[in-house]
Amino acid sequence: MPQLGPINWLFVYFFFWAVVSIICVVVWWDGRKGYKISSAKKSVKDYVWKW
């Protein structure tokens, strides 16, 4: 593991939390209103399973 300066650690920490929060928002929105997203995911899964 390379030695990172405090600024780099701050950036990594911020980036990690940004990714986590985006994923949480997407999952929440999908459960709340995004039934179109769910059906799209399901159709993509079915399409992949056919292959």
N, CA, C and O of each residue as an XYZ file, in Angstrom:
204
protein
N       0.843     -1.196      0.000
C       0.000      0.000      0.000
C       0.882      1.250      0.000
O       1.713      1.430      0.890
N       0.698      2.095     -0.983
C       1.561      3.291     -1.064
C       1.221      4.299      0.023
O       0.081      4.381      0.480
N       2.217      5.056      0.423
C       1.997      6.101      1.414
C       1.270      7.271      0.755
O       1.721      7.798     -0.263
N       0.159      7.666      1.333
C      -0.611      8.785      0.808
C      -0.546      9.953      1.775
O      -0.521      9.771      2.992
N      -0.518     11.150      1.217
C      -0.569     12.339      2.053
C      -1.976     12.556      2.588
O      -2.922     11.922      2.120
N      -2.124     13.448      3.566
C      -3.453     13.690      4.156
C      -4.472     14.175      3.139
O      -5.655     13.846      3.238
N      -4.017     14.964      2.148
C      -4.948     15.462      1.129
C      -5.462     14.294      0.288
O      -6.646     14.233     -0.043
N      -4.571     13.378     -0.052
C      -4.987     12.209     -0.822
C      -5.950     11.338     -0.027
O      -6.930     10.837     -0.579
N      -5.684     11.150      1.261
C      -6.591     10.366      2.096
C      -7.956     11.018      2.159
O      -8.980     10.338      2.093
N      -7.972     12.360      2.288
C      -9.237     13.084      2.324
C     -10.006     12.875      1.025
O     -11.219     12.667      1.040
N      -9.297     12.931     -0.093
C      -9.936     12.739     -1.392
C     -10.499     11.330     -1.516
O     -11.626     11.144     -1.975
N      -9.704     10.328     -1.102
C     -10.166      8.936     -1.170
C     -11.400      8.752     -0.294
O     -12.370      8.120     -0.713
N     -11.368      9.301      0.919
C     -12.496      9.200      1.853
C     -13.754      9.841      1.264
O     -14.840      9.263      1.310
N     -13.587     11.046      0.709
C     -14.716     11.765      0.122
C     -15.275     11.010     -1.074
O     -16.490     10.901     -1.237
N     -14.384     10.491     -1.909
C     -14.812      9.752     -3.096
C     -15.575      8.496     -2.696
O     -16.608      8.174     -3.285
N     -15.061      7.786     -1.690
C     -15.718      6.574     -1.200
C     -17.131      6.884     -0.720
O     -18.079      6.183     -1.073
N     -17.273      7.946      0.093
C     -18.594      8.280      0.614
C     -19.519      8.783     -0.481
O     -20.728      8.560     -0.417
N     -18.968      9.462     -1.489
C     -19.798      9.907     -2.611
C     -20.376      8.705     -3.358
O     -21.559      8.684     -3.694
N     -19.518      7.694     -3.616
C     -19.973      6.487     -4.308
C     -21.032      5.766     -3.481
O     -22.066      5.356     -4.008
N     -20.772      5.612     -2.181
C     -21.729      4.912     -1.309
C     -23.067      5.646     -1.278
O     -24.122      5.019     -1.370
N     -23.026      6.968     -1.150
C     -24.278      7.725     -1.074
C     -25.036      7.674     -2.394
O     -26.265      7.607     -2.394
N     -24.320      7.703     -3.527
C     -24.985      7.597     -4.828
C     -25.678      6.249     -4.956
O     -26.819      6.176     -5.415
N     -24.990      5.175     -4.550
C     -25.590      3.836     -4.622
C     -26.827      3.777     -3.728
O     -27.853      3.225     -4.126
N     -26.736      4.341     -2.521
C     -27.882      4.324     -1.605
C     -29.055      5.090     -2.192
O     -30.197      4.639     -2.098
N     -28.789      6.240     -2.795
C     -29.865      7.039     -3.391
C     -30.511      6.284     -4.546
O     -31.734      6.290     -4.687
N     -29.692      5.634     -5.373
C     -30.234      4.871     -6.503
C     -31.111      3.733     -6.005
O     -32.202      3.507     -6.528
N     -30.631      3.012     -4.988
C     -31.404      1.890     -4.443
C     -32.707      2.396     -3.827
O     -33.765      1.802     -4.029
N     -32.626      3.502     -3.069
C     -33.819      4.065     -2.438
C     -34.816      4.528     -3.494
O     -36.010      4.248     -3.386
N     -34.333      5.235     -4.514
C     -35.206      5.741     -5.569
C     -35.837      4.576     -6.329
O     -37.003      4.643     -6.719
N     -35.068      3.513     -6.540
C     -35.567      2.327     -7.228
C     -36.684      1.684     -6.414
O     -37.699      1.271     -6.975
N     -36.507      1.596     -5.099
C     -37.539      1.016     -4.260
C     -38.754      1.920     -4.129
O     -39.871      1.437     -3.941
N     -38.544      3.227     -4.225
C     -39.605      4.190     -3.990
C     -40.473      4.386     -5.223
O     -41.670      4.098     -5.193
N     -39.875      4.877     -6.313
C     -40.655      5.227     -7.497
C     -40.153      4.575     -8.768
O     -40.888      4.472     -9.750
N     -38.891      4.129     -8.756
C     -38.275      3.730    -10.020
C     -38.631      2.324    -10.440
O     -37.749      1.489    -10.644
N     -39.923      2.052    -10.573
C     -40.320      0.713    -11.016
C     -39.874      0.474    -12.451
O     -39.634     -0.667    -12.848
N     -39.765      1.538    -13.224
C     -39.255      1.404    -14.591
C     -37.818      0.904    -14.559
O     -37.423      0.074    -15.378
N     -37.035      1.415    -13.607
C     -35.647      0.968    -13.481
C     -35.619     -0.512    -13.124
O     -34.824     -1.273    -13.676
N     -36.489     -0.922    -12.198
C     -36.536     -2.327    -11.791
C     -36.891     -3.217    -12.966
O     -36.249     -4.244    -13.187
N     -37.917     -2.826    -13.727
C     -38.331     -3.650    -14.857
C     -37.240     -3.673    -15.920
O     -37.035     -4.693    -16.577
N     -36.543     -2.560    -16.090
C     -35.446     -2.533    -17.055
C     -34.334     -3.476    -16.613
O     -33.788     -4.219    -17.428
N     -33.996     -3.448    -15.322
C     -32.984     -4.371    -14.806
C     -33.428     -5.811    -15.006
O     -32.634     -6.667    -15.394
N     -34.711     -6.074    -14.736
C     -35.224     -7.432    -14.856
C     -35.149     -7.898    -16.306
O     -34.747     -9.031    -16.571
N     -35.533     -7.031    -17.249
C     -35.491     -7.421    -18.656
C     -34.047     -7.645    -19.106
O     -33.775     -8.548    -19.898
N     -33.131     -6.832    -18.607
C     -31.716     -7.030    -18.942
C     -31.235     -8.361    -18.393
O     -30.516     -9.092    -19.074
N     -31.632     -8.685    -17.152
C     -31.239     -9.969    -16.568
C     -31.793    -11.128    -17.386
O     -31.081    -12.094    -17.661
N     -33.071    -11.032    -17.778
C     -33.668    -12.097    -18.589
C     -32.921    -12.240    -19.909
O     -32.668    -13.351    -20.375
N     -32.571    -11.104    -20.506
C     -31.845    -11.120    -21.772
C     -30.485    -11.792    -21.601
O     -30.056    -12.573    -22.449
N     -29.813    -11.477    -20.492
C     -28.504    -12.089    -20.232
C     -28.660    -13.581    -19.974
O     -27.844    -14.383    -20.427
N     -29.723    -13.956    -19.235
C     -29.919    -15.371    -18.932
C     -30.196    -16.173    -20.193
O     -29.804    -17.337    -20.279
N     -30.869    -15.570    -21.183
C     -31.126    -16.283    -22.434
C     -29.813    -16.632    -23.128
O     -29.688    -17.691    -23.743
N     -28.839    -15.735    -23.024
C     -27.524    -16.034    -23.593
C     -26.867    -17.137    -22.777
O     -25.747    -17.547    -23.081
